[in-house]
Amino acid sequence: MNHDWRFGQINHRLREARRARGLTPKQLAMRLGYSSPNRYLLIENGQSRASLPIALQLAKIVGEEADALFPGIVDVHCF
């Protein structure tokens, strides 16, 4: 399976990390403070970009590094 993530593509790393933690999209969305899973699923499905704070929060929830889930996100937000 290709794990290189680009905007507009399903983020397989994020999906796999969420599933490995035994979380549903709804459970993860609730941990992010979203009232429904829709906003989270837009990120997982590559239809929306995660802001740096959301990417960091997602990484913490699923126990991964933000840059592993969203390659280059730290570099993009450092400028």
Backbone as ProteinMPNN parsed JSONL, in Angstrom:
{"seq_chain_A": "MNHDWRFGQINHRLREARRARGLTPKQLAMRLGYSSPNRYLLIENGQSRASLPIALQLAKIVGEEADALFPGIVDVHCF", "coords_chain_A": {"N_chain_A": [[0.846, -1.184, 0.0], [0.537, 2.222, -0.769], [1.952, 4.753, 1.106], [2.474, 7.399, 0.861], [1.283, 10.538, 1.395], [-0.803, 12.939, -0.048], [-2.487, 16.053, -0.407], [-5.861, 15.742, -1.271], [-5.879, 13.05, -1.565], [-6.764, 9.947, -0.003], [-5.828, 9.68, 3.35], [-4.021, 7.242, 4.239], [-2.259, 6.536, 6.291], [-3.183, 7.953, 8.521], [-5.768, 6.882, 8.731], [-5.149, 4.153, 9.211], [-3.759, 4.407, 11.642], [-5.761, 5.427, 13.284], [-7.58, 3.288, 13.243], [-5.944, 1.313, 14.381], [-5.867, 2.163, 16.979], [-8.373, 1.539, 17.659], [-10.452, 3.292, 17.234], [-13.419, 4.869, 16.098], [-14.425, 6.978, 13.324], [-16.253, 8.824, 14.392], [-15.705, 8.755, 17.178], [-13.07, 9.731, 17.189], [-13.48, 12.251, 16.099], [-15.015, 13.412, 18.128], [-13.091, 13.567, 20.133], [-11.544, 15.526, 19.075], [-13.16, 17.621, 19.447], [-15.19, 18.069, 17.699], [-18.599, 18.107, 16.665], [-19.705, 16.239, 15.011], [-18.675, 13.482, 12.88], [-18.02, 14.442, 10.375], [-16.26, 16.678, 9.745], [-13.786, 15.652, 10.564], [-13.611, 13.399, 8.872], [-13.352, 14.634, 6.399], [-10.704, 15.452, 6.49], [-9.358, 12.965, 6.806], [-10.112, 11.752, 4.424], [-8.841, 13.305, 2.575], [-9.991, 15.609, 1.603], [-9.883, 17.971, 2.883], [-7.502, 20.073, 4.432], [-5.543, 19.519, 7.316], [-5.098, 21.797, 9.923], [-2.114, 23.004, 11.546], [-2.373, 22.907, 14.436], [-4.531, 21.046, 14.653], [-3.474, 18.825, 13.317], [-1.368, 18.209, 15.061], [-2.821, 17.565, 17.332], [-4.307, 15.357, 16.395], [-2.188, 13.592, 15.899], [-1.257, 13.171, 18.504], [-3.499, 11.911, 19.662], [-3.675, 9.5, 18.19], [-1.204, 8.458, 18.639], [1.083, 8.909, 17.038], [3.707, 10.558, 15.134], [3.252, 13.879, 14.0], [4.404, 14.625, 11.558], [4.734, 12.176, 10.392], [2.165, 11.392, 9.842], [1.229, 13.498, 8.299], [3.172, 14.269, 6.043], [5.629, 16.756, 5.813], [4.121, 18.773, 6.98], [4.987, 20.132, 9.26], [7.202, 21.547, 8.315], [5.964, 23.214, 6.427], [4.375, 24.878, 8.026], [6.228, 26.24, 9.503], [7.143, 28.525, 8.406]], "CA_chain_A": [[0.0, 0.0, 0.0], [1.288, 3.466, -0.85], [1.715, 5.569, 2.285], [2.768, 8.802, 0.598], [0.029, 11.275, 1.429], [-0.9, 14.258, -0.671], [-3.826, 16.634, -0.339], [-6.713, 15.219, -2.327], [-5.845, 11.592, -1.5], [-7.078, 9.387, 1.31], [-4.66, 9.59, 4.214], [-4.01, 5.872, 4.737], [-1.544, 6.472, 7.573], [-4.1, 8.43, 9.556], [-6.834, 5.885, 8.85], [-4.594, 2.969, 9.862], [-3.449, 4.75, 13.036], [-7.051, 5.522, 13.983], [-8.093, 1.926, 13.394], [-5.07, 0.599, 15.313], [-6.287, 2.603, 18.317], [-9.74, 1.073, 17.881], [-11.345, 4.456, 17.234], [-14.26, 5.139, 14.934], [-14.33, 8.392, 12.959], [-17.053, 9.617, 15.325], [-14.964, 8.867, 18.439], [-11.927, 10.623, 16.988], [-14.032, 13.601, 15.924], [-15.408, 13.906, 19.445], [-11.852, 13.919, 20.852], [-11.081, 16.793, 18.497], [-14.127, 18.649, 19.8], [-16.164, 18.212, 16.626], [-19.894, 17.557, 17.05], [-19.998, 15.113, 14.126], [-17.43, 13.002, 12.253], [-17.851, 14.972, 9.023], [-15.038, 17.497, 9.596], [-12.633, 14.752, 10.642], [-13.558, 12.566, 7.669], [-12.823, 15.449, 5.298], [-9.25, 15.397, 6.615], [-8.921, 11.593, 6.525], [-10.357, 11.445, 3.012], [-8.041, 14.18, 1.718], [-10.797, 16.686, 1.036], [-9.586, 19.171, 3.656], [-6.189, 20.02, 5.078], [-5.512, 19.723, 8.765], [-4.242, 22.886, 10.391], [-1.047, 22.466, 12.388], [-2.882, 22.48, 15.744], [-5.348, 19.835, 14.512], [-2.55, 17.734, 12.985], [-0.663, 17.841, 16.294], [-3.802, 16.912, 18.207], [-4.557, 14.041, 15.815], [-1.001, 12.771, 16.138], [-1.252, 12.8, 19.919], [-4.601, 10.975, 19.9], [-3.395, 8.185, 17.595], [0.122, 8.006, 19.052], [2.029, 8.999, 15.927], [4.287, 11.874, 14.898], [2.468, 14.647, 13.028], [5.049, 14.596, 10.253], [4.526, 10.845, 9.821], [0.789, 11.367, 9.34], [1.082, 14.572, 7.312], [4.545, 14.612, 5.677], [5.916, 18.138, 5.441], [3.25, 19.756, 7.621], [5.76, 20.949, 10.192], [8.003, 22.455, 7.506], [5.069, 24.195, 5.798], [3.874, 25.797, 9.034], [7.322, 26.915, 10.202], [7.502, 29.765, 7.704]], "C_chain_A": [[0.887, 1.241, 0.0], [0.94, 4.349, 0.343], [2.068, 7.035, 2.069], [1.456, 9.553, 0.506], [0.182, 12.613, 0.752], [-2.327, 14.735, -0.509], [-4.633, 16.126, -1.522], [-6.723, 13.702, -2.38], [-6.224, 11.141, -0.096], [-5.781, 9.25, 2.101], [-4.677, 8.217, 4.886], [-3.298, 5.757, 6.083], [-2.459, 6.883, 8.719], [-5.201, 7.401, 9.787], [-6.335, 4.648, 9.593], [-4.284, 3.232, 11.333], [-4.727, 4.843, 13.859], [-7.602, 4.13, 14.25], [-7.264, 1.121, 14.39], [-5.398, 0.955, 16.763], [-7.714, 2.164, 18.647], [-10.762, 2.189, 17.923], [-12.162, 4.519, 15.951], [-14.039, 6.603, 14.538], [-15.099, 9.285, 13.944], [-16.318, 9.809, 16.65], [-13.785, 9.826, 18.307], [-12.402, 12.061, 16.832], [-14.418, 14.207, 17.269], [-14.183, 14.316, 20.259], [-11.254, 15.22, 20.333], [-12.012, 17.948, 18.849], [-15.152, 18.919, 18.717], [-17.466, 17.557, 17.058], [-20.319, 16.377, 16.17], [-18.69, 14.67, 13.464], [-17.124, 13.649, 10.903], [-16.563, 15.767, 8.834], [-13.795, 16.634, 9.644], [-12.501, 13.939, 9.361], [-13.088, 13.339, 6.444], [-11.302, 15.433, 5.302], [-8.755, 14.005, 6.228], [-9.058, 11.251, 5.051], [-9.635, 12.376, 2.049], [-8.801, 15.317, 1.09], [-10.599, 18.009, 1.766], [-8.216, 18.994, 4.295], [-6.336, 20.239, 6.57], [-4.624, 20.922, 9.068], [-3.162, 22.261, 11.273], [-1.571, 22.077, 13.769], [-3.718, 21.196, 15.682], [-4.45, 18.643, 14.186], [-1.803, 17.265, 14.225], [-1.593, 17.109, 17.249], [-4.122, 15.506, 17.695], [-3.393, 13.101, 16.092], [-0.951, 12.289, 17.586], [-2.318, 11.744, 20.209], [-4.265, 9.582, 19.385], [-1.989, 7.679, 17.9], [1.157, 7.963, 17.95], [2.629, 10.398, 15.881], [3.47, 12.59, 13.823], [3.077, 14.568, 11.638], [4.939, 13.222, 9.597], [3.125, 10.74, 9.219], [0.579, 12.354, 8.196], [2.478, 15.041, 6.904], [4.683, 16.064, 5.21], [5.095, 19.175, 6.164], [4.025, 20.667, 8.559], [6.58, 21.971, 9.423], [7.153, 23.567, 6.91], [4.646, 25.263, 6.797], [4.966, 26.523, 9.802], [7.679, 28.253, 9.571], [6.478, 30.825, 7.913]], "O_chain_A": [[1.891, 1.284, 0.712], [-0.229, 4.66, 0.569], [1.971, 7.834, 3.001], [0.615, 9.256, -0.343], [1.165, 13.326, 0.952], [-3.263, 13.936, -0.476], [-4.137, 16.087, -2.648], [-7.484, 13.116, -3.15], [-6.025, 11.869, 0.877], [-4.772, 8.767, 1.588], [-5.263, 8.042, 5.954], [-3.702, 4.956, 6.926], [-2.497, 6.23, 9.762], [-5.525, 7.088, 10.933], [-7.008, 4.148, 10.494], [-4.521, 2.369, 12.179], [-4.768, 4.388, 15.002], [-8.04, 3.831, 15.361], [-7.814, 0.333, 15.159], [-5.223, 0.134, 17.664], [-8.204, 2.383, 19.754], [-11.808, 2.064, 18.561], [-11.656, 4.254, 14.861], [-13.521, 7.384, 15.335], [-14.641, 10.376, 14.284], [-16.309, 10.915, 17.191], [-13.53, 10.634, 19.199], [-11.793, 12.983, 17.375], [-14.17, 15.387, 17.515], [-14.229, 15.303, 20.993], [-10.549, 15.926, 21.054], [-11.699, 19.11, 18.586], [-15.903, 19.89, 18.801], [-17.437, 16.541, 17.753], [-21.2, 15.606, 16.551], [-17.705, 15.409, 13.487], [-16.053, 13.413, 10.345], [-15.846, 15.55, 7.857], [-12.857, 16.84, 8.874], [-11.402, 13.803, 8.823], [-12.487, 12.756, 5.541], [-10.676, 15.403, 4.242], [-7.839, 13.875, 5.415], [-8.219, 10.545, 4.492], [-9.797, 12.255, 0.835], [-8.319, 15.934, 0.14], [-11.088, 19.048, 1.321], [-7.828, 17.882, 4.653], [-7.151, 21.043, 7.022], [-3.525, 21.041, 8.527], [-3.292, 21.112, 11.695], [-1.238, 20.991, 14.245], [-3.617, 20.352, 16.572], [-4.651, 17.558, 14.731], [-1.622, 16.064, 14.424], [-1.191, 16.144, 17.899], [-4.199, 14.565, 18.485], [-3.595, 11.948, 16.475], [-0.637, 11.128, 17.85], [-2.053, 10.782, 20.931], [-4.535, 8.589, 20.061], [-1.619, 6.588, 17.467], [2.013, 7.079, 17.929], [2.116, 11.318, 16.519], [3.046, 11.971, 12.847], [2.355, 14.456, 10.648], [5.04, 13.112, 8.375], [2.929, 10.072, 8.203], [-0.154, 12.077, 7.247], [2.932, 16.092, 7.359], [3.952, 16.528, 4.334], [5.34, 20.368, 5.987], [3.736, 21.861, 8.637], [6.653, 23.133, 9.822], [7.567, 24.727, 6.888], [4.568, 26.439, 6.443], [4.664, 27.343, 10.668], [8.44, 29.028, 10.149], [6.621, 31.932, 7.394]]}, "name": "protein", "num_of_chains": 1, "seq": "MNHDWRFGQINHRLREARRARGLTPKQLAMRLGYSSPNRYLLIENGQSRASLPIALQLAKIVGEEADALFPGIVDVHCF"}
